[in-house]
């Protein structure tokens, strides 16, 4: 089912033909409406074969999605929080957008190794020798 394109940010836009939606019966509150109307939405998106995402974002998205990605690389997001089909549809698209935005974040800067300062090394050694003296005092008194 072709739908409107999903704009993630100024660089990433997912074409409508890449998203597939399926409507299923939802549980929960809603009375007889729940039993008759398919309000829950299953949104399918083929992450592995999409031309819309860079490779790094694809890999990060697959890691973030975890069990929601099938062996074929198709992401399934199920939305059934709301009673109406349209609001569940928007919710599923918003959750996909959040996942891809999180995957598109730049990696954290590498950690810089630092050496302890001369003063901190001296304080640590002084504390160790003080502890040593305290423990020596706990022994039996010598018979001098």
Phi, psi and omega in degrees: 000117179282133179229187180293150177294149181256113180272117180273303173210192184290345179257331187245124174225131179262125180293151182297328182289344180279341182262133177239130180244142178226134181256130183229166178291139180250148175270189175092193184291154179146356177066216182294338179302323181295323183282339186255326189249134177277098184258336180287146183242134170249116181258124181250135180217121182279094184292318186296319186258011183283138175274353186279339186247142172292159184302317182299318180292321178301311182298316179295320180295320179295319178295317182292323184288329177063239185286350179284350178261131180282175178296333180279353180089023179258123179274134176238122176246124179252128181237120178217028181290328187252166181275339183259148181297318184294318180291324176294323178297314178297320181297316180296317179295322179294321179293323175296318179299316179298318180298315182289323176298319179294322179290334183274354180298144179292152180293153180294152180295149181293148181287137178264126179286136179235153177261149175292149180288161180299319180296320181291325177294315179298317180297319179296315181293323178295318178297319179296316181292324176298317178299318180300317179298317180299317182290327176295327181289343182280347182289177178294142177292139179280149183272060180281000000 
